[in-house]
Amino acid sequence: MRSELPASALYSHPSLGRLWQGVHLGHSPFLHRKAVRLLYQKPASIIGRHLSHPYTLVALGCADGNKESLLLQKLPPPALLLALDTNLSLARRAARRLPARHKISRQVDLASNTVFFNPKSKIHNHKSLRVLPRLITLFGVLPNLDPLPLLQRIAQRMPRGDLLLFSANLAPGSSSFAGARQVLPQYDNPTTRRWLEAAVERYRPKLPPGTLHFGIHPDPLQKTLARIEARWISPKCTRIVFASRRPTAAQVAAWIRTTRLRTIARWIEPRGEEGLWLVSLKSPSDKTKVTP
């Protein structure tokens, strides 16, 4: 297996956060297609029926909070907001944008095994907030990390009553590889190359001189899952700088079934390139019908 740069190497420095925002502004379907933006407001009515109030919003990998802000336009503001991202300046920006009675922003490594969304030391003056039911959002993160271990870590830290709403950048159609080829131009473009080349330049230990190449490859842990990879290729070594998994909707459903989670509802935008899943912990008596 080829070695990969840690995800934090792409986002943690403020200058890289600004370059990532340029990629987002230039190529994100979320910004360029109204149907994708509307997708993030659709779960509100079902969330309102399943989530007790008051509640805590845990915005994992929140970036600048753009997607979470659309959701909160249709929900009561949370009593506590935890804005958590690899880039602290983006997490702080999200905390300023999103409404909440109490707010905490923190830099976290979502690839780690630590308890990354329970900062008790930060809310010792608000003990009642520790036991509130939580709505956990995970937008735009799942494709860039090993999805199944991440979902399992989150599920292990979800008590009953918590909800997880996560997005997946999908491969449209029934084939992960054919769908990935359709969306490859969203990745292989000059703006994305500038961001990733800047990350390579900042990375330590310094990588040898080379060039950036994009391609579609099987995921090392799931051969039927396509990964769009940017590889730094030099005569001395090849390193994976960036990887984005593009599962089909059926593959996402299979990940959920493998964890302690069960699907309450899902929403997929018309082109089939992005979807949302609302899940909670399984219980022996679960017979909830999934809303298509």
C-alpha positions in Angstrom: 0.0 0.0 0.0 1.4 3.4 -1.0 1.9 5.9 1.9 -0.5 8.8 2.2 0.0 12.3 3.6 -2.2 12.7 6.7 -5.4 14.7 6.1 -4.2 17.3 8.5 -1.3 18.1 6.1 -3.9 19.5 3.6 -5.9 21.7 5.9 -4.2 22.6 9.2 -2.3 25.7 8.1 -4.3 28.9 7.6 -2.8 29.4 4.1 -3.9 25.9 3.1 -7.4 26.7 4.5 -7.6 29.7 2.2 -6.5 27.7 -0.8 -9.0 25.0 0.0 -11.7 27.7 0.1 -10.7 28.7 -3.4 -11.2 25.1 -4.5 -14.6 25.1 -2.8 -15.7 28.4 -4.4 -14.6 27.3 -7.8 -15.7 23.7 -8.1 -18.1 22.7 -5.3 -21.5 21.5 -6.6 -22.8 22.8 -3.3 -22.1 26.4 -4.4 -22.9 26.0 -8.1 -26.1 24.0 -8.0 -29.2 25.0 -6.0 -30.5 21.4 -5.8 -27.4 20.5 -3.7 -27.9 23.4 -1.3 -31.6 22.5 -0.8 -30.5 19.0 0.1 -29.1 20.3 3.4 -32.5 21.7 4.5 -34.6 18.6 3.8 -33.6 16.6 6.9 -34.9 19.3 9.3 -38.5 18.1 9.6 -37.5 14.5 10.4 -34.7 15.7 12.8 -37.3 17.8 14.6 -39.4 14.7 15.2 -36.6 12.5 16.5 -34.4 15.0 18.5 -35.4 16.3 21.9 -34.9 20.0 22.8 -32.7 21.7 24.0 -29.9 20.0 22.2 -26.2 20.2 21.3 -24.9 20.5 17.7 -21.6 18.8 17.2 -20.3 20.0 13.8 -17.5 17.6 12.9 -15.3 18.7 10.1 -17.4 21.9 9.8 -15.0 24.0 7.7 -16.7 27.4 7.6 -20.1 26.1 8.6 -21.8 26.9 5.3 -23.8 23.6 5.1 -24.6 23.6 8.8 -26.0 27.1 8.5 -28.5 26.0 5.9 -29.7 23.2 8.1 -30.0 25.5 11.1 -32.3 27.8 9.1 -34.9 25.1 9.5 -34.2 24.1 13.1 -34.2 25.8 16.5 -30.8 27.0 17.5 -28.8 24.6 19.7 -28.1 25.3 23.3 -24.4 24.4 22.7 -22.4 24.4 19.5 -19.2 22.5 19.1 -17.5 23.6 15.9 -14.7 21.1 15.3 -12.3 21.0 12.3 -8.8 20.2 11.3 -8.3 23.9 10.6 -8.9 26.0 13.7 -9.4 29.3 11.8 -12.2 27.6 9.8 -13.8 26.2 13.0 -13.8 29.7 14.6 -15.4 31.1 11.5 -18.1 28.4 11.7 -18.7 29.3 15.3 -19.2 32.9 14.4 -21.6 32.0 11.6 -23.8 29.5 13.4 -26.4 30.5 16.0 -26.2 28.9 19.5 -26.4 30.0 23.1 -23.0 28.7 23.9 -20.2 28.1 21.4 -16.9 26.2 21.4 -14.5 25.9 18.5 -11.6 23.4 18.5 -9.0 21.9 16.2 -9.4 18.1 15.9 -7.9 15.3 14.0 -10.8 13.2 12.7 -8.5 10.4 11.7 -7.4 9.9 15.3 -8.9 7.5 17.9 -9.4 10.1 20.5 -12.8 11.3 21.8 -13.0 14.3 19.6 -16.5 15.6 20.3 -16.8 15.6 24.1 -14.7 18.6 25.3 -15.9 18.4 29.0 -13.1 20.6 30.2 -14.4 23.5 28.1 -17.9 23.5 29.5 -17.4 23.0 33.2 -19.5 26.1 33.9 -22.4 24.6 32.0 -22.8 21.1 33.5 -26.4 20.7 32.3 -25.1 21.0 28.7 -23.1 17.8 29.0 -26.2 15.6 29.1 -28.2 17.2 26.3 -29.1 15.0 23.3 -26.7 15.7 20.4 -27.2 16.2 16.7 -23.8 15.3 15.1 -23.2 16.6 11.6 -20.4 15.2 9.3 -20.5 17.1 6.0 -17.9 16.6 3.3 -15.6 14.5 5.5 -16.5 10.9 4.8 -15.0 10.6 1.3 -11.5 11.8 2.5 -11.1 9.3 5.4 -11.5 5.6 5.8 -15.3 5.7 6.1 -16.1 2.5 8.0 -13.6 3.1 10.9 -14.8 6.7 11.2 -18.4 5.7 11.4 -17.6 3.0 13.9 -15.7 5.5 16.1 -18.6 7.9 16.1 -21.1 5.2 16.8 -19.1 4.0 19.8 -19.4 7.5 21.3 -23.1 8.0 20.6 -25.6 7.4 23.5 -29.2 6.6 22.6 -31.0 9.7 21.7 -28.2 11.2 19.6 -28.5 11.6 15.9 -25.8 11.6 13.2 -26.4 13.4 9.9 -23.6 12.8 7.4 -23.1 13.5 3.7 -21.3 11.4 1.1 -20.0 12.5 -2.3 -21.4 9.8 -4.4 -20.6 8.1 -7.7 -23.7 8.5 -9.7 -25.2 5.3 -11.0 -24.5 1.7 -10.0 -20.8 1.6 -10.6 -18.3 3.4 -8.3 -15.6 3.5 -11.0 -17.9 4.7 -13.9 -19.4 7.4 -11.6 -16.0 8.5 -10.4 -14.9 9.1 -14.0 -17.9 11.4 -14.5 -16.9 13.7 -11.6 -13.1 13.6 -12.1 -13.0 17.2 -13.5 -14.3 18.5 -10.1 -10.8 17.4 -8.8 -8.3 17.5 -11.6 -8.2 21.3 -12.3 -5.7 24.1 -11.8 -7.3 25.4 -8.5 -7.1 22.0 -6.8 -3.6 21.5 -8.1 -2.4 24.8 -6.5 -3.9 23.8 -3.2 -2.3 20.3 -3.2 1.1 21.5 -4.5 1.2 24.1 -1.7 0.5 21.3 0.8 3.3 19.2 -0.6 5.6 22.2 -0.4 4.8 22.7 3.3 4.9 19.1 4.3 7.8 17.9 6.5 9.9 15.8 6.1 10.2 17.5 2.7 9.2 15.4 -0.3 11.6 15.1 -3.3 10.9 17.1 -6.4 8.1 15.5 -8.5 4.8 16.1 -10.2 1.2 15.7 -9.3 -0.9 13.1 -11.1 -4.7 12.5 -10.8 -6.2 9.1 -11.4 -8.9 6.7 -10.3 -7.8 3.7 -8.2 -9.5 0.9 -6.1 -9.7 1.7 -2.4 -7.1 -0.5 -0.5 -9.7 -1.7 2.0 -12.6 -2.2 -0.5 -11.7 -3.0 -4.0 -15.1 -2.2 -5.5 -14.9 1.3 -4.1 -13.3 3.9 -6.4 -10.9 6.5 -5.0 -9.9 9.6 -6.9 -6.3 10.1 -6.0 -3.7 12.8 -6.5 -0.3 11.2 -6.3 3.0 13.0 -6.0 5.4 11.1 -8.3 9.1 11.5 -8.2 12.0 9.2 -9.3 12.5 8.3 -5.6 9.0 7.7 -4.3 5.3 8.0 -4.9 3.1 9.5 -2.2 -0.7 9.8 -2.2 -1.4 13.5 -1.4 -5.1 13.4 -1.6 -7.8 10.7 -1.9 -11.6 11.1 -2.3 -13.8 8.0 -2.2 -16.8 8.0 -4.4 -19.2 5.3 -3.2 -22.5 4.4 -4.7 -25.6 4.9 -2.5 -25.7 1.1 -2.0 -22.2 1.0 -0.7 -23.0 3.8 1.8 -26.0 1.7 3.0 -23.7 -1.3 3.4 -21.3 0.7 5.6 -24.2 1.7 7.9 -25.4 -1.9 8.2 -21.8 -2.9 9.3 -21.8 -0.5 12.2 -24.0 -0.1 15.3 -26.1 2.4 13.4 -29.4 2.2 11.6 -30.8 4.5 8.9 -33.7 6.8 9.7 -33.9 8.5 6.3 -31.7 9.4 3.3 -31.9 12.2 0.7 -30.0 12.2 -2.7 -29.8 15.1 -5.0 -31.2 14.7 -8.6 -27.9 14.0 -10.3 -27.0 11.4 -7.8 -23.6 13.0 -6.9 -24.3 13.8 -3.2 -26.5 12.3 -0.5 -27.4 12.7 3.1 -28.1 10.0 5.7 -29.7 10.5 9.0 -28.8 7.6 11.4 -29.0 6.7 15.1 -27.9 3.8 17.2 -29.5 0.4 16.6 -31.7 -1.1 19.2 -33.2 -4.7 19.3 -36.7 -3.4 18.6 -35.7 -1.2 15.6 -38.1 -1.6 12.7 -37.9 1.9 11.4 -38.8 2.3 7.7 -36.2 4.2 5.7 -37.5 7.4 4.0 -36.2 7.3 0.5 
